[in-house]
Amino acid sequence: MSRPPVELQRRRLLVLGSSATLAACAANPDTMFVSPRPVDAGSPPPPEDAAVDREAPKEPFLELDGGIADPGNGGRTLVGGGVDVGAVSEFAVGSWRLNAGVRAVVARDARGFFAYSAICTHERCLLGEPDAMGVTECACHASRFDGNGAVLRGPAVAPLAHVAVTILGERVLVNPSMRVEASLRTALPDPDAGVDGGADAMSDVARPDASDGAADAAVDVRDAAVDARDAAVDVDPCTRGGDVGAVTAFALNTWTSVRAMGIIVGRDSGGLYAFSALCTHSGCVVTVNSDGTSDCPCHNSRFDANGRVTRGPASSDLQHYAVLVCAGRVRVDQGAVVAATTRTAVS
């Protein structure tokens, strides 16, 4: 009698083995799930949440170490810590864009480019997309920030941290690990001025075989920051801050709440001045009275007509901002903090 082919024998063995396994499982339900590999009895079982990072970083925005690659949001990690967030031409003057890859809002105004953290300073939630005026809101607890990262509405009380922006060639780079002043802007380099920031600089930074590329890129970022600060001296001051109305709208010895910007604009014999309308205790918007005093509706703190705290639980005064008068219009620059005694004369 001839023997069946080898392949047929193998199939029979497989069927018999499967039948035996099913029979054993039916007899003992505890063996229904069999580990494909031996278990190390000497190792403790992994914790239930081993795969879940339940503790958020204390400062996640600043621990990105130069940002993370995120092609979907235009993020491309380069040597030196800068993250390419798009072409210069993609950012119109007067625009704000959320870039989740670097967890930042990247913006451009008349003075140049700037960027600030998109992580709410209250509970570290990622902020939403800015509106046409740059105002962005936190989906977790409804904190609101203006187009320069200043708090408009609590519970957040601290402004968003600004970070370095540099222009290399025709690309915009953001370094989320380098903090800068909130008033700093990065202007476009003059192509005829020999500024080290054109196509050659881009190739030097992006070239993987450049051993000193990281150090050079860091120097470029710092140089760009210095250049922008120097260039700001020549910028028309009437392009700074936000327009709050005509001079005639602010009568002598009056105090006006500008809720959209979270500020109070006052006028006394010395001139115009402006200070924050956010209580320094928990960030609630204060209510201004006819005599210039203001009260916090949340915990009953009180401030005088110059923003000085007169009743707790708040313990610090309200912050003052620069006021400009341009062609009969009043502008408040929340990126420029000034002394409480500062006044802008009105002719």
DOFI-736748 format. One record per residue (C-alpha): residue number from 0; x, y, z. Coordinates in Angstrom, 1 decimal, always signed. Layout:
@num = NUM xx = X yy = Y zz = Z
...
! end
This chain:
@num = 0 xx = +0.0 yy = +0.0 zz = +0.0
@num = 1 xx = +1.5 yy = +3.3 zz = -1.0
@num = 2 xx = +2.0 yy = +6.1 zz = +1.6
@num = 3 xx = +0.2 yy = +9.4 zz = +1.2
@num = 4 xx = +2.3 yy = +12.4 zz = +0.0
@num = 5 xx = +4.3 yy = +14.3 zz = +2.7
@num = 6 xx = +2.2 yy = +17.4 zz = +2.4
@num = 7 xx = -1.0 yy = +15.4 zz = +3.1
@num = 8 xx = +0.6 yy = +13.9 zz = +6.2
@num = 9 xx = +1.5 yy = +17.3 zz = +7.4
@num = 10 xx = -2.1 yy = +18.5 zz = +7.0
@num = 11 xx = -3.4 yy = +15.5 zz = +8.9
@num = 12 xx = -1.0 yy = +16.2 zz = +11.8
@num = 13 xx = -2.1 yy = +19.8 zz = +11.9
@num = 14 xx = -5.8 yy = +18.8 zz = +12.1
@num = 15 xx = -5.1 yy = +16.2 zz = +14.8
@num = 16 xx = -3.1 yy = +18.8 zz = +16.8
@num = 17 xx = -5.8 yy = +21.4 zz = +16.5
@num = 18 xx = -8.5 yy = +18.9 zz = +17.6
@num = 19 xx = -6.4 yy = +17.9 zz = +20.7
@num = 20 xx = -6.0 yy = +21.5 zz = +21.7
@num = 21 xx = -9.7 yy = +22.3 zz = +21.4
@num = 22 xx = -10.5 yy = +19.3 zz = +23.4
@num = 23 xx = -8.1 yy = +20.3 zz = +26.2
@num = 24 xx = -9.6 yy = +23.8 zz = +26.2
@num = 25 xx = -13.1 yy = +22.5 zz = +26.5
@num = 26 xx = -12.1 yy = +20.3 zz = +29.4
@num = 27 xx = -10.3 yy = +23.2 zz = +31.2
@num = 28 xx = -11.7 yy = +26.7 zz = +30.3
@num = 29 xx = -8.7 yy = +28.4 zz = +32.2
@num = 30 xx = -6.5 yy = +27.4 zz = +29.3
@num = 31 xx = -8.5 yy = +29.2 zz = +26.6
@num = 32 xx = -5.9 yy = +32.0 zz = +26.3
@num = 33 xx = -2.4 yy = +30.6 zz = +26.0
@num = 34 xx = +0.6 yy = +32.9 zz = +26.1
@num = 35 xx = +2.7 yy = +32.7 zz = +22.9
@num = 36 xx = +5.9 yy = +33.1 zz = +24.9
@num = 37 xx = +7.0 yy = +31.9 zz = +28.4
@num = 38 xx = +6.4 yy = +34.3 zz = +31.2
@num = 39 xx = +9.3 yy = +35.4 zz = +33.4
@num = 40 xx = +8.0 yy = +34.4 zz = +36.9
@num = 41 xx = +10.7 yy = +36.4 zz = +38.5
@num = 42 xx = +9.6 yy = +39.8 zz = +37.0
@num = 43 xx = +6.7 yy = +41.7 zz = +38.7
@num = 44 xx = +3.7 yy = +42.4 zz = +36.6
@num = 45 xx = +3.6 yy = +45.8 zz = +34.8
@num = 46 xx = +1.4 yy = +48.4 zz = +36.4
@num = 47 xx = -2.0 yy = +48.9 zz = +35.0
@num = 48 xx = -1.1 yy = +52.3 zz = +33.6
@num = 49 xx = +2.3 yy = +51.5 zz = +32.4
@num = 50 xx = +1.5 yy = +52.6 zz = +28.9
@num = 51 xx = -0.1 yy = +55.9 zz = +30.0
@num = 52 xx = +1.8 yy = +58.9 zz = +31.0
@num = 53 xx = -0.6 yy = +60.3 zz = +33.6
@num = 54 xx = +1.7 yy = +63.1 zz = +34.8
@num = 55 xx = +2.0 yy = +66.0 zz = +32.4
@num = 56 xx = +5.4 yy = +67.8 zz = +32.2
@num = 57 xx = +5.6 yy = +70.8 zz = +34.5
@num = 58 xx = +6.4 yy = +73.0 zz = +31.6
@num = 59 xx = +5.7 yy = +70.9 zz = +28.4
@num = 60 xx = +6.1 yy = +73.8 zz = +26.1
@num = 61 xx = +9.7 yy = +74.5 zz = +27.2
@num = 62 xx = +10.7 yy = +70.8 zz = +27.4
@num = 63 xx = +10.3 yy = +70.2 zz = +23.6
@num = 64 xx = +14.1 yy = +70.8 zz = +23.2
@num = 65 xx = +13.7 yy = +72.7 zz = +20.0
@num = 66 xx = +10.3 yy = +71.5 zz = +19.0
@num = 67 xx = +9.0 yy = +68.3 zz = +17.4
@num = 68 xx = +8.6 yy = +67.3 zz = +13.8
@num = 69 xx = +5.0 yy = +67.7 zz = +12.7
@num = 70 xx = +4.6 yy = +67.7 zz = +8.9
@num = 71 xx = +0.9 yy = +68.0 zz = +9.2
@num = 72 xx = +1.3 yy = +71.4 zz = +10.8
@num = 73 xx = +4.3 yy = +72.5 zz = +8.8
@num = 74 xx = +6.8 yy = +71.6 zz = +11.6
@num = 75 xx = +10.2 yy = +70.3 zz = +10.4
@num = 76 xx = +12.9 yy = +69.9 zz = +12.9
@num = 77 xx = +16.3 yy = +71.4 zz = +11.8
@num = 78 xx = +19.7 yy = +71.2 zz = +13.3
@num = 79 xx = +20.1 yy = +73.9 zz = +16.0
@num = 80 xx = +16.7 yy = +73.6 zz = +17.6
@num = 81 xx = +14.7 yy = +75.8 zz = +15.1
@num = 82 xx = +11.5 yy = +74.4 zz = +13.7
@num = 83 xx = +10.4 yy = +75.4 zz = +10.2
@num = 84 xx = +6.8 yy = +76.5 zz = +10.5
@num = 85 xx = +6.3 yy = +77.7 zz = +7.0
@num = 86 xx = +7.4 yy = +80.2 zz = +4.3
@num = 87 xx = +7.5 yy = +83.9 zz = +5.0
@num = 88 xx = +4.9 yy = +84.5 zz = +2.2
@num = 89 xx = +2.4 yy = +82.2 zz = +4.1
@num = 90 xx = +2.1 yy = +84.8 zz = +7.0
@num = 91 xx = +0.3 yy = +87.9 zz = +6.1
@num = 92 xx = +0.8 yy = +91.0 zz = +8.2
@num = 93 xx = -1.9 yy = +91.0 zz = +10.9
@num = 94 xx = -2.3 yy = +87.2 zz = +11.0
@num = 95 xx = -2.0 yy = +84.6 zz = +13.8
@num = 96 xx = -1.6 yy = +80.8 zz = +13.2
@num = 97 xx = -1.6 yy = +78.0 zz = +15.7
@num = 98 xx = +1.2 yy = +75.5 zz = +15.1
@num = 99 xx = +0.5 yy = +72.3 zz = +17.2
@num = 100 xx = +3.9 yy = +70.9 zz = +16.2
@num = 101 xx = +5.8 yy = +73.5 zz = +18.3
@num = 102 xx = +2.8 yy = +74.2 zz = +20.5
@num = 103 xx = +3.0 yy = +77.9 zz = +19.7
@num = 104 xx = +1.0 yy = +80.7 zz = +18.0
@num = 105 xx = +3.1 yy = +82.2 zz = +15.2
@num = 106 xx = +2.1 yy = +85.7 zz = +14.2
@num = 107 xx = +3.2 yy = +88.7 zz = +12.1
@num = 108 xx = +2.4 yy = +92.3 zz = +12.6
@num = 109 xx = +3.8 yy = +95.5 zz = +11.1
@num = 110 xx = +7.0 yy = +95.2 zz = +13.1
@num = 111 xx = +7.7 yy = +91.6 zz = +12.1
@num = 112 xx = +7.3 yy = +88.0 zz = +13.3
@num = 113 xx = +6.8 yy = +86.8 zz = +16.8
@num = 114 xx = +5.6 yy = +83.6 zz = +18.5
@num = 115 xx = +4.3 yy = +82.6 zz = +21.9
@num = 116 xx = +3.3 yy = +79.4 zz = +23.8
@num = 117 xx = +0.0 yy = +77.9 zz = +22.9
@num = 118 xx = -0.1 yy = +76.1 zz = +26.3
@num = 119 xx = -2.6 yy = +77.8 zz = +28.7
@num = 120 xx = -0.8 yy = +79.0 zz = +31.9
@num = 121 xx = -3.7 yy = +77.8 zz = +34.1
@num = 122 xx = -3.8 yy = +74.0 zz = +33.6
@num = 123 xx = -1.5 yy = +73.5 zz = +30.6
@num = 124 xx = -4.2 yy = +72.8 zz = +28.0
@num = 125 xx = -3.5 yy = +73.4 zz = +24.3
@num = 126 xx = -5.2 yy = +76.6 zz = +23.2
@num = 127 xx = -7.6 yy = +76.9 zz = +20.3
@num = 128 xx = -7.0 yy = +78.5 zz = +16.9
@num = 129 xx = -6.7 yy = +82.3 zz = +17.2
@num = 130 xx = -9.5 yy = +84.5 zz = +15.6
@num = 131 xx = -8.9 yy = +87.4 zz = +13.2
@num = 132 xx = -7.7 yy = +89.6 zz = +16.0
@num = 133 xx = -5.4 yy = +87.0 zz = +17.5
@num = 134 xx = -7.6 yy = +86.2 zz = +20.5
@num = 135 xx = -7.4 yy = +82.6 zz = +21.5
@num = 136 xx = -9.3 yy = +80.6 zz = +24.1
@num = 137 xx = -8.6 yy = +77.6 zz = +26.2
@num = 138 xx = -11.2 yy = +74.8 zz = +25.8
@num = 139 xx = -10.6 yy = +73.5 zz = +29.3
@num = 140 xx = -11.6 yy = +76.4 zz = +31.5
@num = 141 xx = -12.3 yy = +79.3 zz = +29.0
@num = 142 xx = -9.2 yy = +81.4 zz = +29.8
@num = 143 xx = -8.7 yy = +83.9 zz = +27.0
@num = 144 xx = -5.5 yy = +85.6 zz = +25.7
@num = 145 xx = -5.0 yy = +88.5 zz = +23.3
@num = 146 xx = -2.9 yy = +88.6 zz = +20.1
@num = 147 xx = +0.3 yy = +89.1 zz = +22.1
@num = 148 xx = -0.3 yy = +86.4 zz = +24.7
@num = 149 xx = -1.6 yy = +88.7 zz = +27.5
@num = 150 xx = -4.5 yy = +87.4 zz = +29.6
@num = 151 xx = -7.9 yy = +88.8 zz = +28.8
@num = 152 xx = -10.0 yy = +86.5 zz = +31.0
@num = 153 xx = -9.2 yy = +84.0 zz = +33.8
@num = 154 xx = -8.8 yy = +81.7 zz = +35.5
@num = 155 xx = -5.3 yy = +82.0 zz = +33.9
@num = 156 xx = -3.4 yy = +84.9 zz = +35.5
@num = 157 xx = +0.1 yy = +84.6 zz = +33.8
@num = 158 xx = +0.7 yy = +85.7 zz = +30.2
@num = 159 xx = +1.9 yy = +83.2 zz = +27.5
@num = 160 xx = +5.7 yy = +83.0 zz = +27.2
@num = 161 xx = +7.2 yy = +84.4 zz = +24.0
@num = 162 xx = +9.8 yy = +82.4 zz = +22.2
@num = 163 xx = +12.5 yy = +83.1 zz = +19.6
@num = 164 xx = +11.7 yy = +83.5 zz = +15.9
@num = 165 xx = +14.3 yy = +83.7 zz = +13.1
@num = 166 xx = +14.1 yy = +84.1 zz = +9.4
@num = 167 xx = +16.4 yy = +81.8 zz = +7.3
@num = 168 xx = +16.2 yy = +82.4 zz = +3.6
@num = 169 xx = +12.4 yy = +82.4 zz = +2.9
@num = 170 xx = +11.5 yy = +80.2 zz = +5.9
@num = 171 xx = +10.2 yy = +81.1 zz = +9.3
@num = 172 xx = +11.8 yy = +79.1 zz = +12.2
@num = 173 xx = +10.6 yy = +79.0 zz = +15.8
@num = 174 xx = +12.7 yy = +77.9 zz = +18.8
@num = 175 xx = +10.2 yy = +77.0 zz = +21.5
@num = 176 xx = +13.0 yy = +76.4 zz = +24.1
@num = 177 xx = +14.3 yy = +80.0 zz = +23.9
@num = 178 xx = +12.3 yy = +82.7 zz = +25.7
@num = 179 xx = +12.3 yy = +86.3 zz = +24.6
@num = 180 xx = +10.7 yy = +89.6 zz = +25.6
@num = 181 xx = +7.0 yy = +89.9 zz = +24.7
@num = 182 xx = +7.7 yy = +93.1 zz = +22.7
@num = 183 xx = +10.4 yy = +91.6 zz = +20.5
@num = 184 xx = +9.7 yy = +91.2 zz = +16.8
@num = 185 xx = +11.9 yy = +89.5 zz = +14.1
@num = 186 xx = +12.0 yy = +91.7 zz = +11.0
@num = 187 xx = +12.7 yy = +90.4 zz = +7.6
@num = 188 xx = +16.4 yy = +90.7 zz = +6.7
@num = 189 xx = +17.5 yy = +93.3 zz = +4.2
@num = 190 xx = +18.8 yy = +91.3 zz = +1.2
@num = 191 xx = +21.2 yy = +94.1 zz = +0.3
@num = 192 xx = +22.6 yy = +94.5 zz = +3.8
@num = 193 xx = +24.6 yy = +91.3 zz = +3.9
@num = 194 xx = +22.7 yy = +89.9 zz = +6.8
@num = 195 xx = +23.7 yy = +86.4 zz = +7.7
@num = 196 xx = +20.3 yy = +84.8 zz = +7.3
@num = 197 xx = +19.8 yy = +84.0 zz = +3.7
@num = 198 xx = +20.0 yy = +80.8 zz = +1.7
@num = 199 xx = +23.6 yy = +80.2 zz = +2.7
@num = 200 xx = +22.6 yy = +80.3 zz = +6.4
@num = 201 xx = +19.8 yy = +77.9 zz = +5.7
@num = 202 xx = +22.1 yy = +75.4 zz = +4.1
@num = 203 xx = +24.7 yy = +75.7 zz = +6.9
@num = 204 xx = +22.0 yy = +75.0 zz = +9.5
@num = 205 xx = +20.3 yy = +72.2 zz = +7.7
@num = 206 xx = +23.5 yy = +70.4 zz = +6.5
@num = 207 xx = +23.8 yy = +67.2 zz = +8.6
@num = 208 xx = +27.6 yy = +67.1 zz = +8.2
@num = 209 xx = +28.2 yy = +70.5 zz = +9.8
@num = 210 xx = +29.7 yy = +69.7 zz = +13.2
@num = 211 xx = +29.2 yy = +73.2 zz = +14.5
@num = 212 xx = +25.8 yy = +73.7 zz = +13.0
@num = 213 xx = +23.9 yy = +73.8 zz = +16.3
@num = 214 xx = +26.2 yy = +76.4 zz = +17.7
@num = 215 xx = +26.0 yy = +78.6 zz = +14.6
@num = 216 xx = +22.2 yy = +78.3 zz = +14.5
@num = 217 xx = +22.0 yy = +79.4 zz = +18.2
@num = 218 xx = +24.2 yy = +82.4 zz = +17.3
@num = 219 xx = +22.0 yy = +83.2 zz = +14.3
@num = 220 xx = +18.8 yy = +83.2 zz = +16.5
@num = 221 xx = +20.4 yy = +85.5 zz = +19.1
@num = 222 xx = +21.7 yy = +87.8 zz = +16.4
@num = 223 xx = +18.3 yy = +88.0 zz = +14.8
@num = 224 xx = +16.8 yy = +88.9 zz = +18.2
@num = 225 xx = +19.3 yy = +91.7 zz = +18.6
@num = 226 xx = +18.7 yy = +93.0 zz = +15.1
@num = 227 xx = +14.9 yy = +93.0 zz = +15.6
@num = 228 xx = +15.3 yy = +94.9 zz = +18.9
@num = 229 xx = +17.5 yy = +97.5 zz = +17.2
@num = 230 xx = +15.2 yy = +97.7 zz = +14.2
@num = 231 xx = +12.2 yy = +98.4 zz = +16.5
@num = 232 xx = +13.7 yy = +101.8 zz = +17.3
@num = 233 xx = +12.9 yy = +102.9 zz = +13.7
@num = 234 xx = +9.4 yy = +101.4 zz = +13.7
@num = 235 xx = +6.4 yy = +103.7 zz = +13.5
@num = 236 xx = +5.0 yy = +103.6 zz = +17.1
@num = 237 xx = +1.5 yy = +104.1 zz = +15.8
@num = 238 xx = +1.6 yy = +100.5 zz = +14.5
@num = 239 xx = +2.1 yy = +99.1 zz = +18.0
@num = 240 xx = -0.7 yy = +97.9 zz = +20.4
@num = 241 xx = -4.4 yy = +98.1 zz = +19.8
@num = 242 xx = -6.7 yy = +101.0 zz = +19.0
@num = 243 xx = -9.1 yy = +101.6 zz = +21.8
@num = 244 xx = -10.9 yy = +104.7 zz = +20.4
@num = 245 xx = -10.7 yy = +108.4 zz = +19.7
@num = 246 xx = -9.1 yy = +110.7 zz = +22.2
@num = 247 xx = -12.4 yy = +112.5 zz = +22.6
@num = 248 xx = -14.0 yy = +109.3 zz = +23.9
@num = 249 xx = -11.9 yy = +109.6 zz = +27.1
@num = 250 xx = -12.9 yy = +112.6 zz = +29.1
@num = 251 xx = -10.9 yy = +114.1 zz = +32.0
@num = 252 xx = -11.3 yy = +112.1 zz = +35.3
@num = 253 xx = -13.0 yy = +109.1 zz = +33.6
@num = 254 xx = -12.1 yy = +105.4 zz = +33.5
@num = 255 xx = -13.2 yy = +103.2 zz = +30.7
@num = 256 xx = -13.2 yy = +99.4 zz = +30.7
@num = 257 xx = -12.1 yy = +97.9 zz = +27.4
@num = 258 xx = -13.2 yy = +94.3 zz = +27.9
@num = 259 xx = -12.0 yy = +93.0 zz = +24.5
@num = 260 xx = -8.4 yy = +93.8 zz = +25.7
@num = 261 xx = -8.9 yy = +93.2 zz = +29.4
@num = 262 xx = -7.8 yy = +96.7 zz = +30.3
@num = 263 xx = -9.0 yy = +100.0 zz = +31.9
@num = 264 xx = -8.1 yy = +103.3 zz = +30.3
@num = 265 xx = -8.1 yy = +106.3 zz = +32.5
@num = 266 xx = -7.5 yy = +110.0 zz = +32.1
@num = 267 xx = -6.5 yy = +112.5 zz = +34.8
@num = 268 xx = -4.7 yy = +115.9 zz = +34.8
@num = 269 xx = -1.5 yy = +114.2 zz = +33.7
@num = 270 xx = -2.9 yy = +112.5 zz = +30.7
@num = 271 xx = -4.0 yy = +109.1 zz = +29.5
@num = 272 xx = -2.9 yy = +105.8 zz = +31.1
@num = 273 xx = -4.0 yy = +102.1 zz = +31.0
@num = 274 xx = -3.7 yy = +99.2 zz = +33.3
@num = 275 xx = -4.9 yy = +95.6 zz = +33.4
@num = 276 xx = -8.5 yy = +94.8 zz = +34.4
@num = 277 xx = -7.6 yy = +91.3 zz = +35.5
@num = 278 xx = -7.5 yy = +90.9 zz = +39.3
@num = 279 xx = -4.1 yy = +89.8 zz = +40.5
@num = 280 xx = -5.6 yy = +87.3 zz = +42.9
@num = 281 xx = -7.4 yy = +84.8 zz = +40.5
@num = 282 xx = -7.6 yy = +86.6 zz = +37.2
@num = 283 xx = -11.3 yy = +87.6 zz = +37.3
@num = 284 xx = -12.2 yy = +90.8 zz = +35.3
@num = 285 xx = -12.7 yy = +93.7 zz = +37.7
@num = 286 xx = -15.6 yy = +96.1 zz = +37.5
@num = 287 xx = -14.7 yy = +99.8 zz = +37.3
@num = 288 xx = -16.7 yy = +102.4 zz = +39.3
@num = 289 xx = -17.4 yy = +106.0 zz = +38.4
@num = 290 xx = -14.6 yy = +107.2 zz = +40.8
@num = 291 xx = -12.0 yy = +105.0 zz = +39.1
@num = 292 xx = -11.9 yy = +102.4 zz = +41.9
@num = 293 xx = -12.5 yy = +98.8 zz = +40.7
@num = 294 xx = -13.9 yy = +95.7 zz = +42.5
@num = 295 xx = -13.3 yy = +92.1 zz = +41.8
@num = 296 xx = -16.7 yy = +90.2 zz = +41.6
@num = 297 xx = -15.0 yy = +86.9 zz = +42.5
@num = 298 xx = -13.4 yy = +87.5 zz = +45.9
@num = 299 xx = -14.1 yy = +91.2 zz = +46.6
@num = 300 xx = -10.6 yy = +92.6 zz = +46.1
@num = 301 xx = -10.5 yy = +96.3 zz = +45.5
@num = 302 xx = -8.1 yy = +98.6 zz = +43.5
@num = 303 xx = -7.9 yy = +102.4 zz = +43.4
@num = 304 xx = -8.1 yy = +104.6 zz = +40.3
@num = 305 xx = -4.4 yy = +103.9 zz = +39.5
@num = 306 xx = -4.7 yy = +100.1 zz = +39.8
@num = 307 xx = -3.1 yy = +99.9 zz = +43.3
@num = 308 xx = -4.6 yy = +97.2 zz = +45.5
@num = 309 xx = -6.5 yy = +98.6 zz = +48.6
@num = 310 xx = -8.3 yy = +95.5 zz = +49.7
@num = 311 xx = -7.4 yy = +91.8 zz = +49.5
@num = 312 xx = -7.2 yy = +88.9 zz = +49.0
@num = 313 xx = -5.3 yy = +90.4 zz = +46.0
@num = 314 xx = -1.8 yy = +91.4 zz = +47.2
@num = 315 xx = -0.3 yy = +93.0 zz = +44.1
@num = 316 xx = -1.2 yy = +96.0 zz = +42.0
@num = 317 xx = -2.6 yy = +95.9 zz = +38.5
@num = 318 xx = +0.0 yy = +96.1 zz = +35.7
@num = 319 xx = +0.2 yy = +99.3 zz = +33.6
@num = 320 xx = +0.8 yy = +99.4 zz = +29.8
@num = 321 xx = +2.1 yy = +102.0 zz = +27.4
@num = 322 xx = -0.4 yy = +104.4 zz = +25.8
@num = 323 xx = +0.1 yy = +106.1 zz = +22.5
@num = 324 xx = -1.8 yy = +108.9 zz = +20.9
@num = 325 xx = -1.7 yy = +108.8 zz = +17.1
@num = 326 xx = -3.7 yy = +111.1 zz = +14.8
@num = 327 xx = -6.4 yy = +111.6 zz = +17.4
@num = 328 xx = -6.6 yy = +107.9 zz = +18.2
@num = 329 xx = -5.6 yy = +106.1 zz = +21.4
@num = 330 xx = -3.6 yy = +102.9 zz = +21.3
@num = 331 xx = -2.6 yy = +100.7 zz = +24.2
@num = 332 xx = +0.5 yy = +98.4 zz = +23.8
@num = 333 xx = +0.1 yy = +95.5 zz = +26.2
@num = 334 xx = +3.5 yy = +94.3 zz = +25.2
@num = 335 xx = +5.1 yy = +97.3 zz = +26.9
@num = 336 xx = +4.8 yy = +97.4 zz = +30.6
@num = 337 xx = +5.4 yy = +100.8 zz = +32.2
@num = 338 xx = +5.5 yy = +102.4 zz = +35.6
@num = 339 xx = +2.2 yy = +103.2 zz = +37.3
@num = 340 xx = +3.0 yy = +106.9 zz = +37.3
@num = 341 xx = +3.4 yy = +107.0 zz = +33.5
@num = 342 xx = +1.0 yy = +109.3 zz = +31.6
@num = 343 xx = +0.6 yy = +110.2 zz = +28.0
@num = 344 xx = -0.1 yy = +113.9 zz = +27.5
@num = 345 xx = -3.1 yy = +114.9 zz = +25.5
@num = 346 xx = -2.9 yy = +118.2 zz = +23.6
! end
